[in-house]
Structure formats: C-alpha cells, structure tokens
C-alpha cells in the first residue's frame, strides 16, 4: 500500500503470456498465481495483441495490470509496456520489424521499451546502442542457465539502462518466478512505474523456473514462429 511521501517498493512481473497467444491456463489462474507469489502486479505481454490484457482487466483484480505486447524485430524481441493502442499495420504481423522502427514508435507514444531475453541471440549492440531501449530483461526465468543472466546484465550495463526481470511465463505455474523490483516516489500508477524504470530505479529478483519447464519451453522455442 502507498504511504504518502514515502518511497514505495513494488514487485511486478513484466513478461507474462496468456492463452490469447502461446500461453496456457486461464486468465483467472494467472491472476491467482500472481497474488499467491506476492506480486503487486504484472504486465500481460502476449505476442502483438492486447486481448489477454483486456480480459485480465475485466476481472477487477486488486493487482496492477499493465498493457503490453512482445514484438519480433530484426534485433530480437522487444516488450512494449503501457500502451492500450493496437500496433500499427507496419509493425508486427508475425514478421520481424526493423528494431529502430519499433522503438521509435513506442517512444513517440510513451510506451516503455524493454529488450526481451537478449542473451539468447547474438548481441545486436550496434542497433541497440543507436536506439536505446528503456530497459533490458536481465533475468528471464526461462533462460537455460544462469550464464545467460550474466550476459543479460552485460547488455544492461553496456547500454546504461535498467536491468529488469520477467518470468516469460507460458503457464500460470511460472508467473512470478522472476520479476522486477521498483522504487517509486509516488502512487503505484502506470506512469510512475514507467518513470521509475526509465530513471533506472529498478532491478530484478526471483530465479530460473524449474528445469523441466525450461526444457519444455526451450524445445518449443526452437520451432516457434514467435522467436
């Protein structure tokens, strides 16, 4: 709860998928899992659609629920957080979009941009440096090894932006395995959350998901059109 004038610390999972894209379970199960893990909120980041977010909002949960989507670019995946608008026709549609176009569009519309699981791809530091995101997902709970967390941290440090965490959950069981810890100066609003991340007042917490989950998702990853 917000205590006027005092810094507020929040735990938010910034990377959650639902059955509206390639996740499983139900939206209600996802929200229950977030509550049981002690999260203050989560971002619904289905692949290029907002249907899961709007369904989650309709449940009237006490959790902070942020709109988001995961977009495939020519320099890896980007999470865009904080926009309720549909993506324009020239972005997404299942095809890799130029990274710079995605970041520029998001920033023009006040969307928060986060490099998703950057450590699993060959580094694209040249592109990322020219169009810096607001943050880097250092801890993705589906990474196969902790080594990749170190790689993600190196990307965050090289770009000089916040290092955050997300579960990348495709099942309610894994919601909140990894999360972002935020220090806010004001009320827990979407605007203040985005501002805290942009000001590098965020870090990551949690751990990798169980090995069986990481192996299953890893196999799906190899054959998925989303990656």
N, C-alpha and C positions, 0 to 999 in steps of 0.2 A: 504493500500500500504506500501511496505517496505521502510523505511528511513534509508539509510546506517549508521551503527554504533549505531542506537537506538534500544531499545527493541520494538519488535512488539507484539501486543496483538491480538489474533485470537479467533473467536468463531466457533467451529466445533461440529456438531452433530456426535458422534461416533457410533451410533447404529440406522441404517435405513434399513428397509426391502422393497423389491420391488415385483412386480408380478412374478418374477422369482422364488420366494419361496412362502411365505404365505402373501405377501403384496397385495395391490390393487392400482388402478390408473395406470398411465403410468410413465415411467422414466422422460419424459419431464415435467410432472406435479410435480414430486418430486423435480426436479432441480429448477423449478419456485418457488415452495413453500420455498425452502431453501433460494433463493435470496430474496423473499418477507419478510422473517423473519430476514433478516440482517445477515445471516450466511456467514462466509468466506469459509466454506467447509463442507463436510460430508463424512462419511465412509459408503459405501454400505456393509451391513453385512448380506447377505442372508444366509440361513441355508446350509452351507457346499458347496456352489457353488459360482462362480465368474461371472456368466453370466450377472447379473444386473450391476455389476461394469463396465464390458467392454462395455455394451450398454451405460451407463452413460458417459463414457469417449468419446464415438464416437460422442456425441452431441457438443463437442467443447465448453463447458461451461467455463466461467471465474472462476468458483468455484474450490477450491481444492477438488479433488475427490480421496479418499483413497480406496484401495482394502481391503476387509475384508470378514470374514465369521464367523458365530456363530456355535460353535461346542458343541455337547452334551457330557458331561463327567459324570463319576460316582461321581463327586463332584460339580455338577451344570454346567451351561453353561459358555463357555469361548469365548470371542471375540478375534480373531487373526487379527491384522491390519498390513497392509504394505507388504503383500506378493501377488504376482501375480501367484504363482505356485498353481496347484491343490493339494488338500490334498492327502497324500499317502493312499494306499488301507487299511492300518491298522488303519486309523483314520476316524471317521465319519461313513458314510454309514447308517445313521439313527439309529445306535446303540450307547449306551453310551460307550465312550472310557475311559480307565484309565486316570484320570486327569494328573498324572505325565507325561505320555507319550505325551499328547497334549502340555503341557507347555515346556517340554524338546525339542520336535521337533520344536516348534515355535521359541524358543530362539536360537537353533542351526542355524536357517535360518534367524535370525534377525527380526523375527516377534514380534510385540508388543502384549502382552497378558493382557486382562482385564477380571476380573470376572464380568459376566453379571448378573444383578439383583440378587445378592447373598442373599439378605434379605428375599426372598420368600421361601427359603429352610432352612432346619435345618443346622446350621452352620457346616462347614467342616474345621474348623480352623486347625486341625491337618494336614490334607493334604495340605491345602493352605500354611501353615507355612513351611512345608518341601520343597515345590516347589512354591516359592512366584511368584505371577503374577507381571506384571509391574504396574498395577493399579487396582482399584476397582470401579465399577459403583455405586457410592453412590446415585445419583439421576437418577432413571429411571422413565420417565413421566407416565408410565402405572402402577406404584405402586398404590394399592388401597387406601392407607392412608399415610400421612406424617410420621407416626410412622416408616414405613419401610425405609424411608430415614435416620432416626436416626440409625437404625440397620445397614444400609449400611456404614454409617460413622464410626460406631464402628468397623466394619471389616477392613476398610481402616486404622484406627489408630492402631489396633492390629497388622496388617501386616507391618505398617510403609511405605506404598506406597501411591501414589497419589490417591485422590478421584476425579472421573470424572463424567460427566453426559452424558446421551444419551436419545433420545426420545423413542427408540424402536418402531418407527413409522411403522405401517402397512397400513397407508393411507397418501397420500400427505398432508392432512389437519393437521396432527400432527407432521410433520417434523419440528424440531427446537423447540418443546415445552420444551425440556431440551437439554442442550448442555454442551460442555467443553470449558473453557476459558484457553487459553495457553499464556505464556510469552516466546517468542523466542528471542534468541540473534542474529540470522541471518535471512537469507531469508526464506520465507514460503515454505520450501521444506518438502517432506515426511520424510526425515532423521531428520531434525531439529524438526519436530513435535514429532516424536517418542522419540527423545533425551530429549525434554522438559518434556514429561510425565515421562520418566524414572528418571529424576532429580527432580521430584516432583514439577515442575513449572507449575502446572495445578490445576484447581478447577472446580466446577460445577455451572451452572446457569440455569435459567428457572424455570419451575414449573410443577406440575402434569397436565396431559391432562384433558379435560372436563370429568366429572363423567360418562356421557353416553358412552364415548369411553372406559374408564377404565372398566366399567361393561361389555361391549360387548366383549372386548379382554379377560377379566377375565374368562368369560364363555367359550370362545374358548380355552383358556389356559388349562382348566380342561380336555378337550377332545383331545387336540392336541398331535400328536406323537412327536412334536418337544420339548416338555417340560417334 
